[in-house]
Amino acid sequence: MNEVDVLIIGGGPAGLAAALSAREAGCSNILILEREQELGGILRQCIHPGFGLHIFKEELTGPEYAARYVKRVLESGIPYETDTMVIDITPDRVVTTVSRKDGLRQIRAKSIVLAMGCRERPRGALGIPGSRCAGIFSAGTAQRFVNLEGELPGKRIVILGSGDIGLIMARRLTFAGAKVLAAVELMPYSSGLTRNVVQCLNDYDIPLMLSHTVTEIRGKDRLEAVVISEVDGRLKPIPGTERVIECDTLLLSVGLIPENELSKAAGVELDGVTGGPVVNDRLGTNVAGIFACGNVLHVHDLVDNVSEESERAGRYAAEFALGHRDSDAERMIAVRDGAGVRGLVPQLVSLESLRNGESVNLMFRPANVYQNAFLVLESDGQPVKRFRRLILTPGEMQTIKLDASMFGNQLPQKTISVSVEM
């Protein structure tokens, strides 16, 4: 059985950043495992600009951003294996892999960083009535067809959902010569970044139909039309509002799900809101020596934030492997969602971290759209600090940088929470 100090599962932006950080923390025995044939992850098919503004202070495409990290990994001499699928992780950190080169084998790791990313929610999860005709794709699949394989999925396209991938594909397909007829969103607000709504829909006169959904798919061999209906306050279709849109392609951009089948196998506790692992401020899970970062932990808006978070995960994983710190011996404070807040990460903060002057980034999404609101930080049920926000929307992640100075002379003992106050 092969043995490594830090094993990174996933060779996308999260895994690459974690590996580099682990090396910088003094760990030499590192291995990256990636199931695709190349390093870089989903960024390889994200040819649009907008990456790297925070990390590199310049605007890059996805492949350019990934290439910079791949280059650093190669220059650092960090071993990696592509075309290698991880099929199991045990609680004592024994990882089973399969590949064409080595067949079935096992690797024992002192620490593991989960960086598997996320997947798109499929049609089966939506329950849309209609036939199983051709022409229905997830937005990410269409992105791969167009950007990596040079194939156009269709010519008259409707997009269900307003996630960032769907918005970006509306613009990309327009560039490729297709006609994007509408983006249809169930909620009364977009689930993507405002800049993508403006740059990918508004700039190309593509309508965004809020509080609408697809209620029927029509077509035998190939998609011929979809039926769009308005929804009420309970998100139920309103009879009499049906509208038929003739199209040959339907793209689904209806949410991302963290890839946590391996996490479950290892006994990692998952959060019911984020879908990712429950972690402490050092990104450690309830299973000693297993850490999580990137979109497998919670879905991020910006890859720059993924890289920053993953650098911390790699450093903490290296420290654990080298025996420098054991978070299990520390007293943990529970972090809880307050009113108007969903998916606070991390879910636990070490009291020792606060005492030592370490800062912690609390990340979360608002539960609704709020204007001229306050984010209220509470310690053991008592408000300690308020942050003014002109606009809050579920499509844009919020961050509060937590440190001991916010709590005055009394550090929290049991709970920390964040809520929205109007």
Buried (B, 14 or more C-beta within 10 A) or exposed (E): EEEBBBBBBBBBBBBBBBBBBBBEBEBEBBBBBBBBEEBBBBBBBBBBBBBBEEBBEEEBBBBBBBBBBBEBBEEEEBEBBBEBEBEBBBBEBBBBBBBEEEEEBEBBBBBBBBBBBBEBBEBEEBEBEBBEBBBBBBBBBBBBBBBEEEEBBBEBBBBBBBBBBBBBBBBBBBEBEBEBBBBBBBBEBBBBBEEBBEBBBEEEEBEBBBBBBBBBBBBEEEBBBBBBBBBEEEEEBEEEBEEEBEBBBBBBBBBBBBBBEBBEBBBBEBBEBBBBBBBBBBBBBBBBBBBBBBBBBBBBBBBBBBBBBBBBBBBBBBBBBBEEBEBEEBEBBEBBBBEBBEBBBBBBBBBBBBEEEBEBBBBBBBBBBBEEBBBBBBBBEEEBBEEEBEEBBBBBBBEBEBEBEBBEEEBBEEBBBBBBEE
